[in-house]
């Protein structure tokens, strides 16, 4: 039974570079969430998709961050002009329907910006 | 004010002890309350899910929600070394808000 998968598991990049992080949710889950988790902190909400559309992107910290989910399944989080402060674990979660429903998390992508 | 507050610990207990983990939240409108367990370098794993007030028990784990006090708790009975992890509370309306997590170590 496939859970949420994320690739890559680790990403090291240089300041100013562009990165893409991928999330493959549980099949049939319409809701998909991206979070960022810094060391010693809980996950911080970034964006929520319902189907193909971003239902809530209020957590994206600035316009360097963007996410897409073009076919309502796989999602890509894109970060332009990376900064050292972007270093964190980026977690993806999916749920069957959305609000109030159980979220299932992937293992995360550990991003390090040098 | 953050939506949910959680004491980060760390908390260290002997094997077999009862563990009490707690969070407070700010908005009385929240209806969904969850506890997640997170092992090092892993994603959070759902432990308990509660809708509205009351208690919910699952094996050695009991979740309590007191909406009048805006206080949620997780109790672990007969704690085991394998329970050593970070425990995150979460509350939800349309978004999910997580506490900072409490680091728990159960000493054999």
Backbone of each chain as ProteinMPNN parsed JSONL, in Angstrom:
{"seq_chain_A": "XXXXXXXXXXXXXXXXXXXXXXXXXXXXXXXXXXXXXXXXXXXXXXXXXXXXXXXXXXXXXXXXXXXXXXXXXXXXXXXXXXXXXXXXXXXXXXXXXXXXXXXXXXXXXXXXXX", "coords_chain_A": {"N_chain_A": [[0.843, -1.181, 0.0], [0.755, 2.043, -1.011], [2.069, 4.909, 0.449], [2.33, 8.44, 1.048], [4.727, 9.802, -1.044], [7.895, 11.421, -1.401], [10.202, 13.242, -3.312], [13.379, 14.787, -4.077], [14.879, 12.888, -1.331], [16.822, 14.226, -0.005], [18.237, 17.413, -0.623], [20.757, 19.419, -1.702], [21.766, 22.648, -2.318], [22.998, 25.645, -3.881], [23.048, 29.001, -2.719], [20.788, 31.165, -4.295], [20.083, 29.486, -6.367], [17.633, 27.55, -8.218], [15.075, 25.329, -7.125], [13.191, 22.286, -7.238], [10.716, 20.452, -5.627], [9.176, 17.358, -5.152], [5.976, 15.834, -4.713], [4.137, 12.933, -4.235], [0.986, 12.019, -3.777], [-1.256, 9.958, -1.752], [-3.104, 7.679, -3.661], [-6.129, 8.821, -5.044], [-6.629, 10.7, -3.1], [-7.913, 13.866, -2.664], [-7.095, 16.212, -1.503], [-4.159, 18.079, -0.876], [-1.284, 19.028, 0.885], [1.339, 21.299, 1.628], [4.045, 21.7, 3.819], [6.483, 23.358, 5.88], [9.193, 22.51, 7.88], [11.212, 23.527, 10.389], [14.204, 22.987, 12.342], [13.445, 21.699, 15.498], [10.924, 22.737, 15.528], [7.352, 22.728, 14.919], [5.511, 21.527, 12.012], [4.978, 24.019, 9.541], [2.397, 25.566, 7.913], [2.162, 25.861, 4.381], [0.801, 25.734, 1.788], [-2.31, 24.68, 0.389], [-3.924, 22.36, -1.604], [-6.917, 21.667, -3.326], [-7.937, 19.289, -5.288], [-6.934, 20.348, -8.456], [-6.552, 23.004, -7.96], [-5.198, 25.712, -6.001], [-6.371, 26.006, -2.917], [-5.793, 27.458, -0.683], [-3.218, 29.539, -0.235], [-1.97, 30.984, 1.647], [0.134, 30.585, 3.363], [2.537, 30.64, 2.016], [5.724, 32.024, 2.042], [6.788, 34.144, 0.497], [7.048, 35.584, -2.838], [8.925, 33.986, -4.031], [8.325, 31.408, -3.694], [6.397, 28.805, -5.035], [3.76, 26.642, -6.028], [2.447, 23.801, -7.76], [-0.148, 21.721, -9.079], [-0.963, 20.15, -11.426], [-2.544, 18.034, -12.518], [-4.081, 17.197, -10.511], [-2.997, 15.27, -8.898], [0.07, 14.471, -8.442], [2.252, 16.874, -6.987], [4.298, 19.794, -7.269], [6.611, 21.679, -5.531], [8.072, 24.747, -5.906], [10.979, 26.635, -5.63], [12.44, 29.662, -6.061], [15.548, 31.418, -6.567], [16.98, 30.614, -4.184], [17.516, 30.976, -0.66], [19.632, 30.995, 2.278], [18.066, 30.829, 4.522], [15.948, 29.324, 3.658], [16.484, 26.73, 4.143], [15.372, 23.725, 5.391], [13.1, 21.088, 6.396], [10.889, 19.978, 4.023], [7.638, 19.113, 4.028], [5.094, 17.025, 2.761], [1.628, 16.367, 2.691], [-1.327, 14.375, 2.373], [-4.9, 14.159, 2.12], [-8.102, 12.56, 2.194], [-10.429, 14.047, 1.617], [-10.223, 16.7, 2.585], [-10.734, 19.546, 4.57], [-10.611, 19.01, 8.018], [-10.247, 16.312, 7.676], [-8.297, 13.31, 8.06], [-4.812, 13.702, 7.799], [-2.126, 12.404, 5.94], [1.268, 12.026, 6.112], [4.198, 12.479, 4.089], [7.706, 11.424, 3.97], [9.261, 13.658, 3.804], [11.379, 16.216, 2.328], [14.649, 17.071, 2.76], [15.994, 20.121, 2.609], [18.909, 21.845, 1.956], [20.485, 24.866, 1.845], [23.352, 26.237, 0.724]], "CA_chain_A": [[0.0, 0.0, 0.0], [1.642, 3.185, -1.142], [1.772, 6.117, 1.198], [2.787, 9.66, 0.388], [6.162, 9.762, -1.305], [8.496, 12.714, -1.734], [11.544, 13.171, -3.887], [14.342, 13.863, -3.49], [14.838, 12.856, 0.133], [17.743, 15.285, 0.388], [18.636, 18.295, -1.708], [21.708, 20.451, -1.321], [21.878, 23.588, -3.41], [23.7, 26.877, -3.533], [22.255, 30.227, -2.627], [20.452, 31.769, -5.575], [19.641, 28.488, -7.333], [16.219, 27.16, -8.281], [14.863, 23.927, -6.783], [11.849, 21.717, -7.32], [10.487, 19.339, -4.72], [8.023, 16.638, -5.686], [5.151, 15.062, -3.794], [3.199, 11.995, -4.85], [0.078, 11.722, -2.665], [-1.969, 8.681, -1.781], [-4.024, 7.648, -4.795], [-7.521, 9.121, -4.728], [-6.746, 11.817, -2.163], [-8.114, 15.11, -3.406], [-6.443, 17.332, -0.815], [-2.707, 17.961, -0.739], [-0.745, 20.122, 1.69], [2.78, 21.461, 1.796], [4.483, 22.313, 5.073], [7.921, 23.511, 6.081], [9.516, 22.243, 9.276], [12.578, 23.864, 10.79], [14.668, 22.181, 13.466], [12.851, 22.016, 16.787], [9.623, 23.379, 15.333], [6.328, 21.942, 14.257], [5.283, 21.886, 10.605], [4.378, 25.329, 9.27], [1.589, 25.456, 6.703], [2.53, 26.671, 3.223], [-0.225, 25.808, 0.752], [-3.277, 23.577, 0.381], [-4.613, 22.141, -2.871], [-8.089, 20.82, -3.423], [-7.877, 18.979, -6.713], [-5.853, 21.037, -9.182], [-6.439, 24.405, -7.576], [-4.709, 26.091, -4.674], [-7.49, 26.516, -2.131], [-5.274, 28.378, 0.329], [-1.765, 29.668, -0.361], [-1.626, 32.076, 2.553], [1.349, 30.281, 4.105], [3.753, 30.826, 1.223], [6.371, 33.174, 2.693], [7.008, 35.249, -0.446], [6.798, 35.177, -4.219], [9.922, 33.029, -4.527], [7.747, 30.076, -3.507], [5.243, 28.546, -5.89], [3.463, 25.208, -6.103], [1.469, 23.423, -8.77], [-0.695, 20.355, -9.026], [-1.689, 20.316, -12.69], [-3.509, 16.979, -12.837], [-4.808, 16.834, -9.298], [-2.342, 14.21, -8.115], [1.424, 14.898, -8.081], [2.454, 18.313, -6.816], [5.682, 20.25, -7.222], [6.899, 22.938, -4.841], [9.188, 25.369, -6.615], [11.593, 27.745, -4.898], [13.382, 30.422, -6.898], [16.565, 32.257, -5.894], [17.007, 30.087, -2.82], [18.281, 31.666, 0.375], [20.047, 30.078, 3.343], [16.917, 30.692, 5.421], [14.985, 28.347, 3.127], [16.901, 25.397, 4.587], [14.37, 23.128, 6.276], [12.474, 19.893, 5.83], [9.619, 20.289, 3.37], [6.752, 17.969, 4.184], [3.856, 16.987, 1.994], [0.601, 15.501, 3.266], [-2.572, 14.32, 1.602], [-6.066, 13.636, 2.816], [-9.084, 12.074, 1.232], [-11.365, 15.07, 1.174], [-9.811, 18.055, 2.911], [-10.866, 20.139, 5.902], [-10.986, 18.129, 9.095], [-9.974, 14.915, 7.376], [-6.973, 12.86, 8.487], [-3.707, 13.924, 6.882], [-1.05, 11.418, 5.933], [2.469, 12.749, 5.727], [5.355, 11.857, 3.485], [8.917, 11.472, 4.795], [9.88, 14.975, 3.712], [12.621, 16.513, 1.602], [15.541, 17.939, 3.547], [16.658, 21.089, 1.725], [20.016, 22.612, 2.526], [20.983, 25.915, 0.949], [24.693, 26.621, 1.198]], "C_chain_A": [[0.873, 1.224, 0.0], [1.149, 4.316, -0.278], [2.164, 7.313, 0.375], [4.298, 9.534, 0.165], [6.649, 11.138, -1.725], [9.893, 12.476, -2.286], [12.062, 14.565, -4.198], [14.206, 13.813, -1.972], [15.757, 13.939, 0.708], [18.113, 16.109, -0.831], [19.57, 19.348, -1.147], [21.893, 21.357, -2.531], [22.636, 24.822, -2.929], [22.731, 28.049, -3.515], [22.043, 30.808, -4.018], [19.938, 30.791, -6.614], [18.144, 28.224, -7.195], [16.091, 25.68, -7.92], [13.398, 23.546, -6.962], [11.772, 20.504, -6.411], [9.172, 18.684, -5.124], [7.294, 15.867, -4.598], [4.179, 14.199, -4.593], [2.232, 11.53, -3.758], [-0.498, 10.311, -2.765], [-3.019, 8.741, -2.9], [-5.453, 7.903, -4.336], [-7.718, 10.245, -3.73], [-6.845, 13.117, -2.937], [-7.362, 16.285, -2.792], [-4.956, 17.054, -0.648], [-2.196, 19.215, -0.068], [0.774, 20.112, 1.618], [3.039, 22.192, 3.11], [6.002, 22.468, 5.039], [8.186, 23.319, 7.568], [10.987, 22.558, 9.52], [12.926, 23.075, 12.04], [14.026, 22.639, 14.763], [11.501, 22.707, 16.713], [8.619, 22.397, 14.759], [6.199, 22.34, 12.799], [4.535, 23.213, 10.492], [3.675, 25.254, 7.92], [2.099, 26.384, 5.608], [1.352, 26.845, 2.271], [-1.062, 24.538, 0.786], [-3.946, 23.535, -0.981], [-5.85, 21.288, -2.648], [-8.237, 20.522, -4.918], [-6.69, 19.682, -7.354], [-5.606, 22.443, -8.688], [-5.922, 24.618, -6.174], [-5.85, 26.725, -3.9], [-7.033, 27.549, -1.106], [-3.755, 28.405, 0.184], [-1.23, 30.734, 0.585], [-0.336, 31.836, 3.332], [2.628, 30.442, 3.317], [4.442, 32.103, 1.692], [6.595, 34.365, 1.773], [6.862, 34.706, -1.864], [7.911, 34.316, -4.812], [9.386, 31.591, -4.461], [6.497, 29.939, -4.366], [5.0, 27.043, -5.919], [2.387, 24.972, -7.135], [1.019, 21.994, -8.539], [-1.572, 20.193, -10.277], [-2.743, 19.257, -12.998], [-4.228, 16.47, -11.6], [-4.22, 15.669, -8.534], [-0.97, 14.706, -7.663], [1.489, 16.415, -7.977], [3.95, 18.603, -6.785], [5.741, 21.585, -6.506], [8.166, 23.506, -5.468], [9.69, 26.556, -5.804], [12.632, 28.391, -5.791], [14.364, 31.166, -6.003], [16.683, 31.866, -4.423], [17.929, 30.898, -1.92], [18.61, 30.668, 1.482], [18.902, 29.828, 4.316], [15.837, 29.751, 4.919], [15.325, 26.927, 3.57], [15.94, 24.878, 5.65], [13.981, 21.787, 5.683], [11.118, 20.308, 5.269], [8.776, 19.024, 3.345], [5.522, 18.132, 3.302], [2.893, 16.047, 2.713], [-0.588, 15.467, 2.335], [-3.691, 13.8, 2.491], [-7.155, 13.362, 1.794], [-9.969, 13.192, 0.698], [-10.928, 16.488, 1.49], [-10.07, 18.405, 4.354], [-11.364, 19.129, 6.926], [-10.658, 16.674, 8.874], [-8.545, 14.563, 7.786], [-5.94, 13.108, 7.4], [-2.671, 12.828, 7.045], [0.182, 12.087, 5.345], [3.461, 11.855, 4.976], [6.569, 12.006, 4.382], [9.636, 12.817, 4.74], [11.078, 15.021, 2.79], [13.425, 17.47, 2.455], [16.304, 18.828, 2.58], [17.723, 21.837, 2.503], [20.519, 23.59, 1.488], [22.306, 26.425, 1.504], [25.011, 28.084, 0.874]], "O_chain_A": [[1.659, 1.423, 0.926], [-0.038, 4.642, -0.271], [2.314, 7.224, -0.843], [5.045, 9.2, 1.085], [5.91, 11.918, -2.327], [10.65, 11.636, -1.8], [11.277, 15.446, -4.548], [13.483, 14.623, -1.392], [15.491, 14.491, 1.776], [18.28, 15.579, -1.929], [19.213, 20.081, -0.225], [22.147, 20.882, -3.637], [22.876, 25.006, -1.735], [21.722, 28.058, -4.221], [22.977, 30.928, -4.811], [19.409, 31.21, -7.644], [17.496, 28.609, -6.222], [16.904, 24.864, -8.356], [12.498, 24.379, -6.85], [12.65, 19.642, -6.424], [8.183, 19.363, -5.402], [7.909, 15.321, -3.682], [3.496, 14.675, -5.499], [2.612, 10.732, -2.901], [-0.258, 9.582, -3.727], [-3.725, 9.738, -3.052], [-5.932, 7.297, -3.378], [-8.843, 10.701, -3.524], [-5.985, 13.437, -3.757], [-7.03, 17.245, -3.488], [-4.55, 15.939, -0.321], [-2.612, 20.326, -0.399], [1.405, 19.056, 1.557], [2.357, 23.156, 3.46], [6.7, 21.8, 4.276], [7.495, 23.891, 8.411], [11.881, 21.942, 8.939], [12.041, 22.554, 12.719], [14.056, 23.824, 15.094], [10.993, 23.203, 17.719], [8.987, 21.369, 14.189], [6.72, 23.377, 12.39], [3.596, 23.487, 11.239], [4.29, 24.919, 6.907], [2.426, 27.542, 5.864], [0.948, 27.971, 1.978], [-0.585, 23.467, 1.162], [-4.47, 24.541, -1.459], [-5.833, 20.321, -1.887], [-8.612, 21.392, -5.704], [-5.571, 19.615, -6.845], [-4.555, 23.021, -8.966], [-6.169, 23.817, -5.273], [-6.254, 27.851, -4.191], [-7.809, 28.418, -0.709], [-3.085, 27.407, 0.449], [-0.169, 31.312, 0.351], [0.228, 32.771, 3.899], [3.712, 30.387, 3.897], [3.812, 33.16, 1.737], [6.589, 35.503, 2.243], [6.587, 33.523, -2.065], [7.842, 33.953, -5.986], [9.929, 30.684, -5.091], [5.655, 30.835, -4.416], [5.946, 26.26, -5.842], [1.524, 25.82, -7.363], [1.697, 21.187, -7.904], [-2.795, 20.11, -10.17], [-3.733, 19.551, -13.668], [-4.901, 15.44, -11.639], [-4.855, 15.133, -7.627], [-0.862, 15.309, -6.595], [0.874, 17.14, -8.76], [4.754, 17.784, -6.342], [5.003, 22.512, -6.84], [9.194, 22.834, -5.548], [8.901, 27.383, -5.349], [13.586, 27.745, -6.224], [14.066, 31.499, -4.856], [16.504, 32.697, -3.533], [18.958, 31.423, -2.345], [17.958, 29.631, 1.614], [18.783, 28.736, 4.871], [14.914, 29.412, 5.659], [14.52, 26.015, 3.383], [15.728, 25.52, 6.678], [14.46, 21.395, 4.618], [10.306, 20.917, 5.966], [9.137, 18.016, 2.737], [4.993, 19.23, 3.129], [3.315, 15.04, 3.28], [-0.833, 16.418, 1.592], [-3.458, 13.099, 3.476], [-7.124, 13.874, 0.675], [-10.228, 13.282, -0.502], [-11.237, 17.403, 0.727], [-9.683, 17.668, 5.261], [-12.392, 18.48, 6.735], [-10.777, 15.87, 9.798], [-7.683, 15.44, 7.849], [-6.153, 12.774, 6.234], [-2.382, 12.386, 8.156], [0.152, 12.636, 4.244], [3.54, 10.648, 5.205], [6.489, 12.636, 5.436], [10.525, 13.078, 5.55], [11.709, 14.002, 2.507], [12.949, 18.542, 2.828], [17.154, 18.356, 1.824], [17.464, 22.389, 3.572], [20.926, 23.203, 0.393], [22.369, 26.972, 2.605], [26.095, 28.567, 1.202]]}, "seq_chain_B": "XXXXXXXXXXXXXXXXXXXXXXXXXXXXXXXXXXXXXXXXXXXXXXXXXXXXXXXXXXXXXXXXXXXXXXXXXXXXXXXXXXXXXXXXXXXXXXXXXXXXXXXXXXXX", "coords_chain_B": {"N_chain_B": [[-0.314, 36.15, 18.848], [0.169, 32.688, 18.896], [-1.622, 30.062, 17.233], [-1.649, 27.573, 18.452], [-0.085, 26.324, 21.346], [2.695, 24.633, 22.693], [4.604, 22.914, 25.057], [7.996, 22.478, 24.569], [9.597, 20.658, 25.887], [12.728, 19.092, 26.662], [11.293, 15.882, 27.598], [11.828, 13.343, 29.891], [11.406, 10.067, 30.888], [11.088, 7.138, 33.004], [10.872, 3.756, 31.826], [7.612, 2.376, 31.655], [6.324, 4.404, 32.98], [3.639, 6.823, 33.321], [2.861, 9.097, 30.845], [2.228, 12.505, 30.281], [1.166, 14.771, 27.953], [0.694, 18.047, 26.701], [-1.276, 20.681, 25.21], [-2.218, 24.052, 24.497], [-4.737, 26.107, 22.986], [-5.869, 28.852, 20.915], [-8.25, 29.661, 19.635], [-11.599, 29.248, 20.022], [-13.22, 28.177, 18.113], [-12.147, 26.026, 16.806], [-12.488, 22.634, 15.811], [-11.387, 20.177, 15.309], [-8.979, 17.924, 16.485], [-5.75, 16.72, 16.906], [-3.135, 14.329, 17.503], [0.183, 13.764, 16.675], [2.943, 11.581, 16.069], [6.39, 11.823, 15.728], [9.218, 10.439, 14.502], [12.81, 10.714, 14.454], [13.97, 12.295, 11.569], [11.816, 11.513, 10.035], [8.488, 11.702, 8.604], [5.585, 13.175, 10.227], [3.336, 11.028, 12.024], [0.038, 10.023, 12.288], [-1.484, 9.699, 15.426], [-3.739, 10.022, 17.164], [-7.064, 11.146, 16.746], [-9.482, 13.512, 17.255], [-12.752, 14.686, 17.387], [-14.305, 17.594, 18.389], [-15.202, 17.937, 21.882], [-14.105, 15.813, 24.653], [-13.056, 12.422, 25.458], [-10.782, 10.07, 24.009], [-9.771, 6.792, 23.491], [-7.107, 4.598, 22.68], [-5.668, 1.742, 22.826], [-2.714, 2.032, 24.594], [-2.851, 4.738, 24.571], [-4.461, 7.811, 25.303], [-6.498, 10.434, 24.364], [-7.488, 13.684, 25.241], [-9.85, 16.299, 25.103], [-10.58, 19.49, 26.126], [-12.719, 21.779, 25.578], [-13.741, 23.998, 26.851], [-11.667, 25.005, 28.318], [-9.832, 25.243, 26.369], [-7.82, 23.309, 25.883], [-5.756, 20.575, 25.258], [-4.853, 17.146, 25.625], [-2.551, 14.404, 25.718], [-2.233, 11.185, 26.872], [0.032, 8.679, 27.753], [0.127, 5.437, 28.641], [2.012, 3.008, 30.566], [4.606, 3.449, 29.416], [6.955, 2.881, 26.77], [10.319, 2.219, 25.582], [10.234, 2.421, 22.794], [8.408, 4.401, 22.411], [9.761, 6.712, 22.419], [10.145, 9.742, 20.951], [9.184, 12.664, 19.045], [6.306, 14.425, 19.912], [3.564, 15.843, 18.441], [1.021, 18.189, 18.731], [-1.985, 19.055, 17.006], [-4.316, 21.273, 15.542], [-7.359, 22.019, 13.81], [-9.176, 23.885, 11.421], [-10.012, 24.919, 8.564], [-7.414, 25.031, 7.845], [-4.404, 23.44, 9.049], [-2.882, 23.62, 12.177], [0.065, 23.342, 13.885], [1.612, 22.387, 16.985], [4.835, 23.077, 18.516], [5.957, 20.701, 19.147], [6.791, 18.1, 21.471], [9.613, 16.69, 22.808], [10.143, 13.409, 23.674], [11.72, 11.052, 25.751], [11.963, 7.736, 26.632], [13.29, 5.906, 29.122], [14.97, 2.846, 29.329]], "CA_chain_B": [[-0.496, 34.907, 19.589], [0.126, 31.513, 18.044], [-2.886, 29.337, 17.343], [-1.487, 26.472, 19.393], [1.148, 26.386, 22.129], [3.088, 23.334, 23.224], [5.886, 22.916, 25.749], [8.89, 21.638, 23.766], [10.342, 19.692, 26.697], [12.486, 17.662, 26.525], [10.711, 15.129, 28.68], [12.514, 12.063, 30.034], [10.7, 9.277, 31.899], [11.491, 5.721, 33.029], [9.956, 2.802, 31.206], [6.467, 2.032, 32.478], [5.695, 5.599, 33.539], [2.552, 7.483, 32.582], [3.315, 10.359, 30.256], [1.174, 13.481, 29.989], [1.589, 15.805, 27.006], [-0.39, 19.019, 26.684], [-1.243, 21.866, 24.356], [-3.318, 24.997, 24.597], [-5.003, 26.754, 21.708], [-6.395, 30.199, 21.132], [-9.532, 29.934, 18.986], [-12.588, 28.268, 20.469], [-13.959, 27.654, 16.964], [-11.536, 24.806, 16.29], [-13.309, 21.458, 16.088], [-10.651, 18.938, 15.058], [-7.782, 17.914, 17.32], [-4.959, 15.553, 16.555], [-1.784, 14.111, 18.01], [1.069, 13.069, 15.76], [4.238, 11.155, 16.572], [7.402, 11.995, 14.691], [10.553, 9.937, 14.779], [13.848, 11.532, 13.845], [14.13, 12.241, 10.114], [10.63, 10.913, 9.433], [7.311, 12.554, 8.621], [4.656, 12.922, 11.33], [2.437, 9.882, 11.876], [-1.141, 10.287, 13.108], [-1.74, 8.806, 16.559], [-5.098, 10.161, 17.686], [-7.873, 12.165, 16.071], [-10.688, 13.747, 18.065], [-13.654, 15.757, 16.952], [-14.976, 18.289, 19.488], [-14.717, 17.652, 23.235], [-14.238, 14.457, 25.169], [-11.911, 11.525, 25.528], [-10.702, 8.964, 23.054], [-8.74, 5.857, 23.936], [-6.65, 3.621, 21.706], [-4.57, 1.001, 23.442], [-2.056, 2.736, 25.707], [-2.956, 6.174, 24.329], [-5.736, 8.482, 25.535], [-6.517, 11.855, 24.012], [-8.553, 14.445, 25.891], [-10.072, 17.661, 24.625], [-11.41, 20.318, 26.991], [-12.944, 22.986, 24.775], [-14.005, 25.146, 27.72], [-10.354, 25.529, 28.723], [-8.998, 25.258, 25.163], [-6.683, 22.521, 26.375], [-5.789, 19.197, 24.784], [-3.856, 16.317, 26.291], [-2.305, 13.028, 25.307], [-1.664, 10.373, 27.93], [0.608, 7.397, 27.326], [0.293, 4.525, 29.797], [3.019, 1.952, 30.429], [5.455, 3.94, 28.316], [7.979, 1.973, 26.267], [11.404, 2.921, 24.88], [9.841, 2.694, 21.406], [7.596, 5.622, 22.393], [10.67, 7.865, 22.354], [9.886, 10.458, 19.691], [8.585, 13.98, 19.25], [4.846, 14.368, 19.832], [3.036, 17.108, 17.939], [-0.422, 18.382, 18.712], [-2.437, 19.819, 15.845], [-5.716, 21.652, 15.533], [-7.74, 22.254, 12.423], [-10.461, 24.287, 10.88], [-9.679, 24.595, 7.181], [-5.975, 24.814, 7.872], [-3.884, 22.692, 10.184], [-1.899, 24.353, 12.959], [0.814, 22.393, 14.703], [2.486, 22.829, 18.05], [6.266, 22.94, 18.229], [6.375, 19.329, 19.433], [7.46, 17.781, 22.737], [10.536, 15.576, 22.657], [10.0, 12.434, 24.755], [12.64, 9.918, 25.83], [11.597, 6.733, 27.631], [14.557, 5.252, 29.478], [14.728, 1.441, 29.733]], "C_chain_B": [[-0.595, 33.74, 18.617], [-1.183, 30.768, 18.281], [-2.803, 28.207, 18.354], [-0.118, 26.555, 20.048], [1.422, 25.022, 22.741], [4.453, 23.464, 23.868], [6.841, 21.98, 25.017], [9.64, 20.571, 24.546], [11.82, 20.036, 26.669], [11.961, 17.015, 27.793], [11.373, 13.76, 28.702], [11.85, 11.298, 31.172], [11.243, 7.851, 31.898], [10.441, 4.852, 32.34], [8.84, 2.424, 32.18], [5.736, 3.225, 33.067], [4.498, 6.028, 32.694], [3.061, 8.842, 32.115], [2.11, 11.235, 29.965], [1.746, 14.589, 29.12], [0.415, 16.75, 26.795], [-0.159, 20.136, 25.68], [-2.409, 22.766, 24.72], [-3.515, 25.659, 23.241], [-5.826, 28.013, 21.939], [-7.825, 30.4, 20.657], [-10.54, 28.848, 19.338], [-13.375, 27.649, 19.315], [-13.375, 26.347, 16.418], [-12.334, 23.588, 16.736], [-12.526, 20.151, 16.017], [-9.306, 19.009, 15.769], [-7.04, 16.611, 17.088], [-3.655, 15.522, 17.333], [-1.02, 13.287, 16.976], [2.339, 12.675, 16.514], [5.232, 11.282, 15.42], [8.738, 11.469, 15.181], [11.564, 10.774, 14.004], [13.951, 11.244, 12.345], [12.995, 11.495, 9.419], [9.517, 11.944, 9.416], [6.432, 12.236, 9.819], [3.68, 11.791, 10.996], [1.256, 10.112, 12.814], [-1.311, 9.223, 14.184], [-3.213, 8.814, 16.956], [-5.782, 11.314, 16.973], [-9.172, 12.295, 16.846], [-11.478, 14.886, 17.459], [-14.387, 16.289, 18.171], [-14.441, 17.811, 20.838], [-14.788, 16.164, 23.565], [-12.937, 13.701, 25.151], [-11.971, 10.498, 24.413], [-9.547, 8.082, 23.459], [-8.408, 4.885, 22.816], [-5.441, 2.921, 22.289], [-4.002, 1.754, 24.629], [-2.205, 4.25, 25.612], [-4.378, 6.67, 24.61], [-5.587, 9.953, 25.193], [-7.708, 12.499, 24.695], [-8.629, 15.831, 25.283], [-11.0, 18.358, 25.606], [-11.615, 21.652, 26.279], [-13.201, 24.207, 25.653], [-12.706, 25.806, 28.166], [-9.417, 25.699, 27.538], [-7.674, 24.538, 25.438], [-6.832, 21.106, 25.846], [-4.623, 18.431, 25.384], [-3.738, 14.969, 25.604], [-1.647, 12.318, 26.475], [-1.158, 9.064, 27.323], [0.814, 6.57, 28.584], [1.381, 3.509, 29.488], [3.991, 2.299, 29.293], [6.603, 2.97, 28.035], [9.113, 2.771, 25.604], [11.059, 3.249, 23.429], [8.916, 3.898, 21.281], [8.464, 6.876, 22.3], [10.581, 8.512, 20.974], [9.478, 11.882, 20.057], [7.091, 13.872, 19.004], [4.32, 15.762, 19.506], [1.528, 17.129, 18.117], [-0.771, 19.211, 17.478], [-3.914, 20.104, 15.996], [-6.081, 22.092, 14.124], [-9.098, 22.916, 12.315], [-10.38, 23.981, 9.381], [-8.187, 24.393, 6.997], [-5.638, 23.933, 9.07], [-2.81, 23.529, 10.863], [-1.248, 23.374, 13.921], [1.512, 23.099, 15.861], [3.936, 22.601, 17.667], [6.759, 21.518, 18.45], [7.046, 19.212, 20.786], [8.326, 16.558, 22.51], [10.46, 14.677, 23.888], [11.062, 11.347, 24.639], [12.172, 9.008, 26.95], [12.833, 5.876, 27.887], [14.292, 3.828, 29.955], [15.159, 1.209, 31.185]], "O_chain_B": [[-1.343, 33.791, 17.641], [-1.77, 30.827, 19.361], [-3.782, 27.915, 19.041], [0.884, 26.824, 19.386], [0.519, 24.348, 23.237], [5.361, 24.061, 23.288], [6.532, 20.8, 24.856], [10.249, 19.679, 23.955], [12.144, 21.224, 26.652], [12.151, 17.518, 28.9], [11.472, 13.092, 27.673], [11.74, 11.808, 32.288], [11.799, 7.404, 30.895], [9.262, 5.201, 32.294], [9.081, 2.184, 33.363], [4.637, 3.073, 33.6], [4.362, 5.654, 31.529], [3.613, 9.622, 32.89], [1.093, 10.759, 29.46], [2.699, 15.265, 29.508], [-0.732, 16.309, 26.717], [0.973, 20.486, 25.347], [-3.449, 22.304, 25.189], [-2.58, 25.762, 22.446], [-6.401, 28.214, 23.008], [-8.547, 31.225, 21.216], [-10.357, 27.679, 18.996], [-14.12, 26.692, 19.523], [-14.036, 25.642, 15.655], [-12.794, 23.51, 17.874], [-12.938, 19.14, 16.585], [-8.588, 20.004, 15.678], [-7.636, 15.533, 17.078], [-3.142, 16.555, 17.764], [-1.5, 12.269, 16.477], [2.751, 13.341, 17.464], [4.944, 10.897, 14.287], [9.314, 11.98, 16.141], [11.224, 11.449, 13.033], [14.01, 10.089, 11.923], [13.185, 10.916, 8.349], [9.585, 12.946, 10.127], [6.519, 11.14, 10.375], [3.261, 11.623, 9.851], [1.449, 10.367, 14.002], [-1.288, 8.023, 13.909], [-3.849, 7.767, 17.069], [-5.158, 12.323, 16.642], [-9.876, 11.309, 17.067], [-10.926, 15.916, 17.072], [-15.018, 15.527, 18.903], [-13.313, 17.322, 20.906], [-15.429, 15.376, 22.87], [-11.87, 14.248, 24.872], [-13.04, 10.112, 23.942], [-8.455, 8.575, 23.743], [-9.288, 4.41, 22.099], [-4.327, 3.443, 22.251], [-4.729, 2.079, 25.568], [-1.73, 4.971, 26.489], [-5.361, 6.043, 24.215], [-4.674, 10.63, 25.667], [-8.801, 11.933, 24.728], [-7.611, 16.455, 24.986], [-12.092, 17.864, 25.885], [-10.775, 22.547, 26.372], [-12.911, 25.332, 25.246], [-12.654, 27.019, 28.366], [-8.322, 26.242, 27.686], [-6.585, 25.082, 25.252], [-7.897, 20.502, 25.964], [-3.549, 18.984, 25.619], [-4.684, 14.466, 24.998], [-0.636, 12.778, 27.006], [-1.824, 8.436, 26.5], [1.573, 6.947, 29.476], [1.647, 3.184, 28.331], [4.163, 1.534, 28.344], [7.142, 2.333, 28.94], [8.885, 3.879, 25.119], [11.537, 4.247, 22.891], [8.661, 4.37, 20.173], [7.946, 7.978, 22.121], [10.907, 7.891, 19.962], [9.434, 12.248, 21.231], [6.659, 13.295, 18.006], [4.601, 16.73, 20.213], [0.835, 16.198, 17.705], [0.055, 19.973, 16.974], [-4.67, 19.28, 16.511], [-5.216, 22.488, 13.342], [-10.043, 22.56, 13.02], [-10.666, 22.852, 8.982], [-7.753, 23.669, 6.101], [-6.454, 23.713, 9.965], [-1.933, 24.082, 10.2], [-1.925, 22.67, 14.671], [1.945, 24.246, 15.743], [4.232, 22.01, 16.629], [7.847, 21.158, 18.0], [7.78, 20.106, 21.204], [7.841, 15.515, 22.074], [10.686, 15.131, 25.01], [11.277, 10.789, 23.562], [12.003, 9.45, 28.086], [13.348, 5.212, 26.987], [13.494, 3.613, 30.867], [15.031, 0.096, 31.696]]}, "name": "protein", "num_of_chains": 2, "seq": "XXXXXXXXXXXXXXXXXXXXXXXXXXXXXXXXXXXXXXXXXXXXXXXXXXXXXXXXXXXXXXXXXXXXXXXXXXXXXXXXXXXXXXXXXXXXXXXXXXXXXXXXXXXXXXXXXXXXXXXXXXXXXXXXXXXXXXXXXXXXXXXXXXXXXXXXXXXXXXXXXXXXXXXXXXXXXXXXXXXXXXXXXXXXXXXXXXXXXXXXXXXXXXXXXXXXXXXXXXXXXX"}
